[in-house]
């Protein structure tokens, strides 16, 4: 066992596991990631990792909870730093794209979890993220309607779905191309089209 890892706190071990899984998911199919590979990346034996996690599901839950917390934190900070509701939506959009570029394994993991028919701790964490994210989007859209930036007749749930769908469309295209950096090139134009769909006509 790696001597440095031997004396890590529980929080540090969780952080190591998250980092290991995200690094592996960036270069291979997340479904093929084994606990042996995760342990090796953490500098532990396979038996060693099960002294820190009870199962692979617990590792996945830990990773998905980190993803949910980190992504939401980033988009929320971006939104609050912007000067207007539409600027907040644009900042959220760009923060989400930047997050996907920084962690290319995450979209593969998220899509994999959402395809599962059974309820898993990791899938529950993803669903919680989507709900929380949706509420923030709805709040910014409502603010936009109140100040006259957003068309008040636009259904909020439809606009929210359009926003998320636009982000996911860029991610899927990048995954197909095998080039996550390519998302940056179409992000501004994609958000501009979203704005045209929801902006109040003058």
Secondary structure, DSSP 8 states (H G I E B T S, - for coil): --HHHHT--HHHHHHHHHHHHHHHHTTS-GGG--HHHHHHHHT--HHHHTTT-SSHHHHHHHHHHHHHHHHHHHHHHHHHHSSSHHHHHHHHHHHHHHHHHHTHHHHHHHHHHHH-SS--HHHHHHHHHHHHHHHHHHHHHHHHHHHTSB-TTS-HHHHHHHHHHHHHHHHHHHHHHT-GGGHHHHHHHHHHHHHHHHB---
